[in-house]
Amino acid sequence: MDVNGKYTADGKEVLEYLGDPAHYPVSIRFGRPRLTSNEKLMLASMFHSLFAIGSQLSPEQGSSGIEMLETDTFKLHCFQTLTGIKFVVLADPRQSGIDSLLRKIYEIYSDFALKNPFYSLEMPIRCELFDQNLKLALEVAEKAGTFGPGS
């Protein structure tokens, strides 16, 4: 169940929800509030600009741009496909194997979005199978703690 502040998504107070034994067992995951669509678009366009600047300023000829951006609190990993689609993952700095996760996300995108006749390129992905498989891959990766060899 999503929680925003001290209220659940349906408007109940969290302590009231936790006080009801019918809701147990409870799985609690703390995190930041979800971004709105406008915030996602703004961040994506800002990253796209940084990516383009990075590839132009790179001393290495033919650089592919930013692959990883590391801070004290997170790592931003980017995987650009041959067709130019970028997949971005924010992860804990200690997390390993993000490259494998990015390839898995690309595989899910290829299988469930690109093969969907109702999906249009450069439009939001509105496909239940894509959402389910992406969520499953992220849950497996989060439980494992690592996503495979290297990062």
Salt bridges, closest charged atoms under 4 A:
ASP20 OD2 - HIS23 ND1 3.91
ASP92 OD1 - ARG94 NE 2.85
GLU107 OE2 - LYS104 NZ 3.53
ASP111 OD1 - LYS115 NZ 3.34
GLU142 OE1 - ARG29 NH1 3.47
